[in-house]
Amino acid sequence: MRRHHYLIFFLAVAVVVAGCYDQVLVPGDESNERTEITNDEFVLDQRVSYPESDVPIGPPAQQQHAAAVGPARAPASVGLTLLAEATPPLVAGNLVQATSVWLTSDTKAVVGYSFRGLPALGALDYFIQLDKSTPKLKSSAAFLDADIHSVTLDGTNVYASMSSSDVALPAPAILERVLLEGSKFTLDGNVRAQLESFVATSSVSTGSVIYATSGDAGKIVALDAGDLSLLGEFALADARWVAWDQLGDRIVVVQGQPGRLAVFEEGSFPGGSMNLLVTHTFPGADVPESKSTVEVAGGKAFIAAGPEGVQVMCIDTGSIVGTVPRPDPASVGLDPSVVVTNSVTVQGDLMFISNGEAGVYAAAGADSFETTACDAPQNISVLGALQFGPLESVNHVVYRNGYLYIAAGLGGIKVVEVETN
């Protein structure tokens, strides 16, 4: 009988300890004067739906300079399923728009949001289970004084490239590190790094170093990942996006007006500067205050070049080895100012392109983009436009490991499973 009482006692203690342990690992809702964090999953679940519906690939609109596109490839070789959609959060009573996505290799994602116009408002969402049919929104952080233009996730650290309205700051451009505790955002230990110019445009982590860019009169800076102290910097006008060429030990930055790709030696900070290896030019990226992303695969830079569509550049030589023109605005009944290629993403032989209000286009290479030689001509075929129905302007796309994430502005976030024959 005594043994039975001991068993009940130990079970009760275990339940209490487990409950306390769970509270430590799972922070509740938090807030301060500039940030509001929602960790209540019942509240977050209301923003997510699971259509499980096919996404047709419609015929592509007429492409400008269509001769640059390779021979046709059957759209039936790609099957798309819309697994989940998440509406944008409300920040101070205003609906913000999805601007940026960062996917990890272990099926997690962070999404950034901003508000069009004034006031400056932004948000972060953290998703898990991207390899399941029901991705989960685990945490959301609202910022009452800053737009978020891009996001990066490295382990438990989320880096948000911001434009702040805080008049006490020397300049609006800020890189803020927000911590994840378990799968929840927390206010504990968050750090901001001051950048130059009006807006911080992008960042990327190499593990021990964070590289960040800022806009018109800005720079690329290298920051220590531990405390965000400055390691090196280099002045770059209109720096729009930074990426890590891991195989080549290089950091590449897209600049606009005119289009340029600045290539730096990774991890080298002579005299507190950065070692610029070369600058290549490319057509496009000439729309002021516009996004122009870059991804690196197979020694090639895949550049979203605004009115000039996708430009594929061999980083070693600067030669343009492939292009995908933007859709002809007249053929889709839109003003040219809202049909700009602002984001491109590749993996294997598939490419997805966001063209602003013209939506998302799919394309395919004759061979894998990752294994073709840097200077080999890229034979790219446009498969068509993804048919979601009416959408706001698409701001960013990222494709990894069979899943496509789409930041669709006021249309929120869309998670698409991609199957190839």
DOBAVEX-214674 format. One record per residue (C-alpha): x, y, z. Coordinates in Angstrom, 1 decimal, padded with zeros to 4 digits. Layout:
% DOBAVEX-214674
X / Y / Z
X / Y / Z
...
% end
This chain:
% DOBAVEX-214674
X / Y / Z
000.0 / 000.0 / 000.0
002.9 / 002.3 / 000.9
004.5 / 001.6 / -002.5
001.3 / 002.6 / -004.2
001.2 / 005.9 / -002.3
004.9 / 006.5 / -003.3
004.0 / 005.9 / -006.9
001.1 / 008.4 / -006.8
003.4 / 010.9 / -005.2
006.2 / 010.6 / -007.8
003.7 / 010.8 / -010.6
002.2 / 014.0 / -009.2
005.7 / 015.5 / -008.9
006.5 / 014.5 / -012.4
003.4 / 016.2 / -013.7
004.3 / 019.4 / -011.8
007.9 / 019.4 / -013.0
006.8 / 018.7 / -016.6
004.4 / 021.6 / -016.4
007.0 / 023.9 / -015.1
009.5 / 022.7 / -017.7
007.0 / 023.3 / -020.4
006.4 / 026.9 / -019.2
010.1 / 027.5 / -019.4
010.4 / 026.2 / -022.9
007.2 / 027.8 / -024.2
006.9 / 031.6 / -023.5
003.5 / 033.1 / -023.3
002.4 / 036.4 / -025.0
004.8 / 039.2 / -024.3
004.9 / 042.9 / -025.1
006.9 / 046.2 / -024.5
006.6 / 049.7 / -025.9
007.5 / 048.7 / -029.4
006.9 / 044.9 / -029.8
003.9 / 042.6 / -029.2
004.5 / 038.9 / -029.4
001.6 / 036.4 / -029.8
002.4 / 032.8 / -028.8
-001.1 / 031.6 / -028.2
-001.6 / 029.0 / -030.8
-005.4 / 029.0 / -030.6
-005.3 / 032.7 / -031.7
-002.6 / 032.0 / -034.4
-004.5 / 029.0 / -035.8
-007.4 / 031.3 / -036.9
-005.1 / 032.9 / -039.5
-004.2 / 029.6 / -041.2
-006.3 / 027.5 / -043.7
-005.5 / 024.3 / -045.5
-007.0 / 024.2 / -049.0
-005.2 / 021.1 / -050.3
-006.1 / 022.2 / -053.8
-004.4 / 021.9 / -057.1
-002.6 / 024.9 / -058.5
-002.9 / 025.0 / -062.3
-000.1 / 026.4 / -064.4
-001.7 / 028.6 / -067.0
-000.3 / 029.6 / -070.4
002.4 / 032.2 / -069.9
001.7 / 035.8 / -070.9
003.6 / 037.0 / -073.9
007.3 / 037.5 / -072.9
009.2 / 040.6 / -073.8
012.2 / 039.6 / -076.0
010.8 / 036.0 / -076.0
013.7 / 034.8 / -078.2
015.8 / 034.7 / -075.1
013.8 / 031.8 / -073.7
014.7 / 028.2 / -074.6
012.5 / 025.6 / -076.3
009.2 / 024.6 / -074.7
008.9 / 022.0 / -072.0
005.7 / 020.3 / -071.0
004.0 / 022.0 / -068.0
002.5 / 018.6 / -067.0
006.0 / 017.7 / -065.7
005.3 / 019.8 / -062.6
002.4 / 019.2 / -060.2
001.5 / 021.9 / -057.6
-000.7 / 021.6 / -054.5
-001.6 / 024.6 / -052.3
-001.2 / 023.1 / -048.8
-001.7 / 026.1 / -046.7
-002.4 / 029.8 / -046.6
-001.9 / 032.3 / -043.8
-003.5 / 035.8 / -043.8
-001.3 / 038.7 / -042.7
-001.5 / 039.8 / -039.1
-003.0 / 043.0 / -037.9
-000.5 / 045.5 / -036.4
-002.0 / 048.4 / -034.5
-005.3 / 047.7 / -036.3
-003.7 / 047.8 / -039.7
-003.3 / 044.8 / -042.1
000.4 / 044.5 / -043.1
001.6 / 042.7 / -046.2
004.0 / 039.8 / -046.6
007.4 / 041.0 / -048.0
010.0 / 038.3 / -047.4
010.4 / 034.6 / -046.6
013.4 / 032.6 / -045.3
013.3 / 028.8 / -045.4
015.6 / 026.5 / -043.5
016.9 / 023.1 / -044.4
014.9 / 021.5 / -041.7
011.4 / 022.6 / -042.8
011.0 / 025.8 / -040.8
010.3 / 029.3 / -042.1
010.2 / 032.9 / -041.0
008.0 / 035.5 / -042.8
008.5 / 039.3 / -042.7
005.7 / 041.9 / -043.1
005.5 / 045.6 / -043.7
002.9 / 048.3 / -044.0
002.5 / 050.2 / -047.3
002.8 / 053.9 / -046.5
002.7 / 055.4 / -043.0
003.0 / 054.6 / -040.1
006.0 / 052.2 / -040.1
004.5 / 048.8 / -039.0
005.9 / 045.3 / -039.4
005.6 / 041.7 / -038.2
007.3 / 038.3 / -038.1
005.7 / 034.9 / -038.3
007.4 / 031.6 / -037.5
006.2 / 028.4 / -039.2
007.2 / 024.7 / -038.7
006.2 / 021.4 / -040.3
006.6 / 022.5 / -043.9
007.1 / 018.9 / -044.9
003.6 / 018.0 / -043.6
000.2 / 018.7 / -045.1
-000.6 / 021.1 / -042.2
002.2 / 023.6 / -041.6
001.8 / 025.3 / -038.2
002.1 / 029.0 / -037.3
003.8 / 028.8 / -033.9
004.6 / 032.5 / -033.1
004.1 / 036.0 / -034.3
005.8 / 039.3 / -033.4
004.3 / 042.7 / -034.3
006.6 / 045.8 / -034.4
004.9 / 049.2 / -033.8
007.7 / 051.3 / -035.1
009.3 / 049.5 / -038.1
008.7 / 048.0 / -041.5
010.4 / 044.7 / -042.2
011.8 / 044.3 / -045.6
013.6 / 041.0 / -045.4
014.3 / 038.2 / -042.9
017.0 / 035.6 / -042.2
017.0 / 032.7 / -039.8
020.1 / 031.1 / -038.4
019.4 / 028.5 / -035.6
017.4 / 030.3 / -033.0
018.2 / 033.8 / -034.2
015.9 / 035.7 / -036.6
017.4 / 038.8 / -038.3
015.0 / 041.4 / -039.5
016.1 / 044.1 / -041.9
014.0 / 047.1 / -041.0
013.2 / 050.8 / -041.6
012.3 / 052.3 / -038.2
010.3 / 055.4 / -037.4
012.1 / 055.9 / -034.1
013.3 / 059.5 / -034.2
015.9 / 058.8 / -031.5
017.9 / 056.7 / -033.9
020.7 / 058.2 / -036.0
019.2 / 056.7 / -039.1
016.1 / 054.6 / -039.9
018.0 / 051.5 / -041.2
018.1 / 048.8 / -038.5
019.0 / 045.1 / -038.3
017.3 / 043.6 / -035.4
018.0 / 040.1 / -034.0
014.9 / 038.4 / -032.4
015.4 / 035.2 / -030.4
013.4 / 032.0 / -030.7
012.9 / 030.1 / -027.4
011.8 / 026.6 / -028.5
009.4 / 027.6 / -031.3
008.3 / 030.9 / -029.8
009.6 / 034.5 / -030.2
010.7 / 036.1 / -027.0
011.7 / 039.7 / -026.0
014.6 / 038.4 / -024.0
018.0 / 039.3 / -025.4
016.9 / 041.0 / -028.6
019.6 / 043.2 / -030.1
019.5 / 046.0 / -032.7
022.4 / 047.1 / -034.9
022.4 / 050.6 / -036.4
023.0 / 050.8 / -040.2
023.3 / 053.8 / -042.5
020.6 / 055.0 / -045.0
016.9 / 055.0 / -044.8
016.2 / 051.2 / -045.0
018.0 / 048.0 / -044.2
017.4 / 045.8 / -047.3
018.7 / 042.3 / -046.6
021.0 / 040.1 / -044.5
022.6 / 036.6 / -044.6
024.4 / 034.5 / -042.0
027.5 / 032.5 / -042.6
027.4 / 031.2 / -039.0
029.9 / 033.4 / -037.2
029.3 / 036.5 / -039.4
026.1 / 038.4 / -040.4
026.3 / 040.4 / -043.6
023.7 / 043.1 / -044.0
022.9 / 045.7 / -046.7
021.2 / 049.1 / -046.6
019.8 / 051.3 / -049.3
020.5 / 054.4 / -051.4
023.4 / 055.9 / -049.4
024.1 / 052.7 / -047.6
026.7 / 049.9 / -047.3
027.3 / 046.3 / -046.8
028.4 / 045.6 / -043.3
029.9 / 042.5 / -041.6
028.7 / 042.0 / -038.0
029.9 / 039.5 / -035.4
027.0 / 037.0 / -034.9
027.6 / 037.1 / -031.1
027.0 / 040.7 / -030.3
026.4 / 042.3 / -033.7
029.6 / 044.4 / -033.4
031.1 / 045.7 / -036.6
033.8 / 043.7 / -038.3
034.0 / 045.3 / -041.6
032.1 / 047.6 / -044.0
032.1 / 048.8 / -047.6
030.1 / 051.7 / -049.2
027.7 / 050.4 / -051.8
025.1 / 052.7 / -053.4
021.6 / 051.2 / -053.6
022.6 / 047.8 / -052.1
019.4 / 045.7 / -052.5
020.2 / 042.0 / -051.6
023.0 / 039.9 / -050.2
023.7 / 036.2 / -050.7
026.4 / 033.7 / -049.7
028.2 / 031.8 / -052.4
029.3 / 029.1 / -049.9
031.2 / 026.9 / -052.4
033.1 / 029.9 / -053.7
033.7 / 031.6 / -050.3
032.2 / 034.7 / -051.7
029.6 / 037.2 / -050.7
027.6 / 038.7 / -053.5
025.5 / 041.9 / -053.4
023.0 / 043.2 / -056.0
023.1 / 047.0 / -056.5
020.6 / 049.0 / -058.5
020.6 / 052.1 / -060.7
022.5 / 050.7 / -062.6
022.4 / 047.0 / -062.1
025.7 / 045.7 / -060.6
026.8 / 042.6 / -058.8
029.5 / 043.3 / -056.2
031.6 / 040.2 / -055.2
033.5 / 040.1 / -051.9
035.8 / 037.7 / -050.3
033.9 / 036.0 / -047.5
035.4 / 036.4 / -044.0
038.1 / 039.0 / -045.0
038.0 / 042.4 / -043.3
041.3 / 044.2 / -044.0
041.6 / 047.3 / -041.8
037.9 / 047.1 / -040.9
036.9 / 047.2 / -044.6
035.9 / 044.3 / -046.9
037.8 / 042.8 / -049.7
036.0 / 043.7 / -053.0
037.0 / 041.1 / -055.6
035.1 / 042.4 / -058.6
032.0 / 044.3 / -059.7
030.0 / 043.0 / -062.7
027.2 / 044.9 / -064.5
023.9 / 043.5 / -065.8
020.8 / 045.1 / -067.5
017.9 / 046.1 / -065.3
017.5 / 046.8 / -061.5
016.9 / 050.4 / -062.6
013.6 / 051.1 / -060.7
014.1 / 053.2 / -057.6
013.3 / 051.7 / -054.2
012.6 / 048.3 / -055.8
013.5 / 044.8 / -054.6
016.1 / 042.8 / -056.6
017.0 / 039.5 / -055.0
019.8 / 037.2 / -055.8
020.4 / 033.5 / -055.2
023.6 / 031.5 / -056.0
023.6 / 028.0 / -057.5
026.4 / 026.3 / -059.4
028.7 / 029.4 / -059.3
025.9 / 031.4 / -061.0
024.0 / 034.4 / -059.7
020.3 / 034.3 / -060.4
019.3 / 038.0 / -060.3
015.8 / 039.5 / -060.2
016.5 / 042.5 / -062.5
013.1 / 044.4 / -062.4
012.0 / 045.3 / -065.9
014.8 / 043.1 / -067.4
013.4 / 039.9 / -065.8
015.8 / 037.3 / -064.6
019.5 / 037.6 / -065.4
021.7 / 034.6 / -064.9
025.3 / 035.6 / -064.4
028.5 / 033.5 / -064.2
030.1 / 035.0 / -061.0
033.6 / 034.2 / -062.2
033.4 / 036.1 / -065.4
030.4 / 038.4 / -065.2
029.0 / 037.0 / -068.4
025.2 / 036.7 / -068.7
024.5 / 033.0 / -069.5
020.7 / 033.0 / -069.4
017.7 / 035.2 / -069.1
014.0 / 035.0 / -068.5
012.1 / 038.1 / -069.6
009.4 / 039.6 / -067.5
005.8 / 039.1 / -068.8
004.7 / 041.8 / -071.2
002.6 / 044.2 / -069.1
000.2 / 044.9 / -072.0
-000.5 / 041.2 / -072.5
-001.7 / 040.9 / -068.8
-003.5 / 044.2 / -068.8
-001.3 / 045.9 / -066.2
000.8 / 049.1 / -066.0
004.5 / 048.4 / -066.6
005.3 / 050.0 / -063.2
003.7 / 047.0 / -061.4
005.1 / 044.2 / -063.5
008.7 / 043.9 / -062.3
010.7 / 040.8 / -061.6
011.5 / 041.3 / -057.9
012.5 / 037.8 / -056.8
013.8 / 034.5 / -058.3
014.5 / 031.2 / -056.7
016.0 / 028.0 / -058.1
016.7 / 024.4 / -057.0
017.5 / 021.5 / -059.3
016.1 / 022.3 / -062.7
013.2 / 024.4 / -061.5
012.9 / 028.1 / -061.2
010.1 / 030.2 / -059.7
009.8 / 034.0 / -060.4
007.7 / 036.7 / -058.8
006.7 / 039.4 / -061.2
004.9 / 041.8 / -058.9
001.2 / 042.1 / -059.7
001.7 / 039.7 / -062.6
002.1 / 036.9 / -060.0
004.4 / 033.9 / -059.9
005.8 / 032.2 / -063.0
007.4 / 028.7 / -063.2
010.3 / 027.9 / -065.5
012.6 / 024.9 / -066.0
016.2 / 024.5 / -067.1
017.3 / 021.8 / -069.6
019.7 / 020.7 / -066.8
020.1 / 021.3 / -063.1
021.1 / 024.9 / -062.4
023.3 / 023.6 / -059.6
025.4 / 021.2 / -061.7
025.8 / 023.1 / -065.0
029.1 / 024.9 / -065.5
029.3 / 028.5 / -064.5
029.9 / 029.7 / -068.0
027.5 / 027.2 / -069.7
024.5 / 028.7 / -071.6
021.4 / 028.1 / -069.5
018.5 / 026.7 / -071.6
015.5 / 027.9 / -069.7
011.8 / 027.3 / -070.7
008.9 / 029.3 / -069.2
006.2 / 026.8 / -068.1
003.5 / 029.3 / -067.3
001.8 / 031.4 / -064.6
000.6 / 029.8 / -061.3
-003.1 / 030.2 / -061.1
-004.2 / 031.2 / -057.6
-007.1 / 033.5 / -058.5
-006.9 / 037.3 / -057.6
-003.7 / 038.1 / -055.7
-002.1 / 041.2 / -054.5
001.4 / 042.0 / -055.6
003.8 / 039.0 / -055.1
006.9 / 040.3 / -053.2
009.1 / 037.2 / -052.7
009.3 / 033.5 / -053.6
011.6 / 030.8 / -052.1
011.8 / 027.2 / -053.3
013.5 / 024.4 / -051.3
013.2 / 020.7 / -051.0
009.9 / 020.4 / -052.9
008.1 / 023.3 / -051.2
007.5 / 026.8 / -052.6
006.7 / 029.7 / -050.2
005.1 / 032.8 / -051.7
005.0 / 036.2 / -050.0
001.9 / 037.5 / -051.7
001.6 / 041.0 / -050.2
-001.9 / 041.5 / -048.7
-002.7 / 038.0 / -049.9
-000.4 / 036.7 / -047.1
001.7 / 033.5 / -047.3
001.1 / 030.5 / -049.5
002.7 / 027.1 / -049.0
002.8 / 025.0 / -052.2
004.0 / 021.4 / -052.5
005.9 / 020.9 / -055.8
006.0 / 017.4 / -057.4
008.0 / 016.6 / -060.5
007.8 / 013.5 / -062.7
% end
